[in-house]
Amino acid sequence: MKKLLTLLILLFLSGCAANRPSLEAYTDSPLMPYFRELFPEHQLFAVLEGDYTNIGMDCLVVVFRYEPNYNRKVTVIYNQGEITVTEPIPAPYEDVTMRWHSINRDGDYDLVLSGRRGIHMGLGVLRFTDGVWHDLFGGLEDCC
């Protein structure tokens, strides 16, 4: 079972990486300056922009090198003229990929985040509620 899960994660990672825009494409995002104001020198690892609520609340999800051995993820949210930046939370260390997916097909999108730390792989489905990302299935513990 573990080999099957590893194979599925690798297939997922390879498919997402091929379709992901380069990080430079996000430097012109109107939300990037709000991230850079708080984390000016931190290296970007993955960025995803979009409307996760499907009602006009734009956000920019950024995975970045926080410390030499750890990555963190923050989200910059634009909602009706107000900007909010979430608290940094642990994120995968290597081979980070992100995409939006409507798990319940209810119009709202969940964040599918995957990556690894050494030989430990993780795949999380995160839902944003009450200003916090929640890992619905607990799949990211070993890679963050």
N, C-alpha and C positions, 0 to 999 in steps of 0.2 A: 504494500500500500504506500509506503514511504517513497519507493522508487517511482511509482506512478504519479504521486503528488509532485515530486521533484521534476519529472518530465513535463507535467502540465505547466508548472511554473516557468520552466525554461522556454517552452513554446510560447507562453504568454509574454515573457520578457522579450523574446526575439521579435514577435509581431508588433509590440508596442514601440520598440526602439526604432523600427523601420519607418513607422508612420509619424513619429514625433518630430515637430519642428526643432531647429537648432535653438540653443539657449539665447543666441544673439537676437533671434526674432522677438524675444520678450523684452529686450532692453528699451524698446519704444513704448511699452505698455504705459498708459497713464497711471497705473497703480504701482509700478516699479519704484518710483522715487520715494514712496512711503516705506517700502521695504528697505531701500538703501539708506534712508535717514536713520533707521535703527541699527542696521547691520552693514555699514559702508564698505568694509574690507572683506567680507565673507564670500567665499567661492560658491557659486551656484552649481547645483548638481542636477536639479530637475525643476521645471516650472510648468505650471498648467494654468491657463486662464479660461474663464467661462462664467456662465450663469447657472450655478448649481441648483437654484430654486425654480428656474424657468419662469421667473416673474420680474426679471430686470435687476436682480442683485448681482452685480459683477463681482468676481473675486479673482485673486491671483494667489495660487498655492505655490510656495517656494520651499524646496528642500535645499539646504545649504550646509557647508562645513562649519560647525559651531565651535568645535575644539579639534585638536589634531586627530583624535580617534573617534569622534562622534559627529553625526549629522543631526540637524533639527529641521522641523517643518513649521512654517507659519503661514497664515492666510491673511491677505489684505482684502478687506471687504468694502465695497462701495454700495451704500444703500441710501437712496434719496438724499444725496449730497453729503452724507456722513461717512467718514473713513474709520474703520476699525482694523486693528492688527491683533490677531490672536497671540496668546502666549506660545513660545517655542515648545514643541513637544518632540520626543525622540522620533527619528526617521531612519530608514535603512541606510547603511553605510556605503554600499557599492551597488552598481547596476540598478539604480533607482528608475522606476517607471511609474507614471500616473496616467489615469484616464477617467473620464466621467462615465457612469453607467447607471441607468435607472433600474435598480434591482426589482422594485415593486411595480414598475411601469406606471407609476402614479404621477409622472411629470417632474417630480423632484429627482435630482441626481445624487448618487453616492460617489465617493472618491475611491477608486480601486488603486491601491498603492502597493508596489512590490519592490523587492530588492533582496540584498543579502549582506551578511557579515561573515567573511571567510566562507566556510562550507555551510553555514546556516542561512537558509532561505526563508523568506516570509512573504505572505500575500494577505493584505488586509482590505476589508471593505469598510470604509469609514463614512459615518453619517454625521452631519453638522446639525446639532440641536442645542438650543440654549447657549450659543456662543462657544461651544466646545465640540471637537471632533471625537466621536466614539467609535472604537474598533468593534464592529458588530460580532465578529467571530473569533477575535483574539489571535489572529494569525501573524502578528508582527513582533512578538516578544523576543525571538532569538536573533533577529537581524538588526535590531535597533540598539 
